[in-house]
Amino acid sequence: MYRLFGVPDFANLAVHVALEEAGVPYEAVFLDLDAGELQSPAHLARHPMGLVPAMETPDGTMFETGAILLYLGERHGLAPAQGASDRAAFLSWFVFVNNGLHTSVMDLIHPYRISEEHARLVAEAARVRLVERMAALEAVAATRPSWLSPDQPGVLGIYISMLLRWMRAFAWAPDLAISAQDFPALAAIATACEARPATLRAATANGLSGRFFSDPEV
């Protein structure tokens, strides 16, 4: 059994969806951010930086969103298996999203972490990077590979759907928000993902409703 530690509507959301899609026994443990539980000794033992997600697995405790999603994808058929002909492409684009999209989205929504004085410039630069990288990802998604298709669940589609939510709903400045609707193939993945029963169960647990991935309220 897995134990997922997180905060409602934080990065643990993607892992929560993946666990539901995998159909495996798990427990979702929500920590109280305001009460300082992320900095408690118990949680720091799970994640040395006091962040989420962290997850207890049969192989030990894990942290980092990308690592946990890859682990679940490989163990539960939500990613190409080792030896599959499309595994190399999947891994390349998964790392592209993890390193190139996730980090830039964080700069878009939390630019003050880089510079209080130049937060606007940080967010603007992040938006430029994101639009360029989303265009590249859109071109791949438009070819509908099995590992990035609205027709079947996968950890990469789940990951991207969560990031699409963030870059529209949580942009530091409203005029810098990026809409999934500008990227039709990616929007189709997010729309399909948010309609799946597994995703809806995870969304409800995180307090989300409506078009929370494809067109979230700002």
Sequence and secondary structure as in RCSB ss.txt:
>XXXX:A:sequence
MYRLFGVPDFANLAVHVALEEAGVPYEAVFLDLDAGELQSPAHLARHPMGLVPAMETPDGTMFETGAILLYLGER
HGLAPAQGASDRAAFLSWFVFVNNGLHTSVMDLIHPYRISEEHARLVAEAARVRLVERMAALEAVAATRPSWLSP
DQPGVLGIYISMLLRWMRAFAWAPDLAISAQDFPALAAIATACEARPATLRAATANGLSGRFFSDPEV
>XXXX:A:secstr
 EEEEE TTSTHHHHHHHHHHHT  EEEEE  TTTTGGGSHHHHTT TTS S EEEETTEEEESHHHHHHHHHHH
TTSS  TT TTHHHHHHHHHIIIIIIIHHHHHHH GGGT STTHHHHHHHHHHHHHHHHHHHHHHHTT  GGG T
TS  HHHHHHHHHHHHHHHS SSGGG   GGGSHHHHHHHHHHHHSHHHHHHHHHTT  SSTTTS   
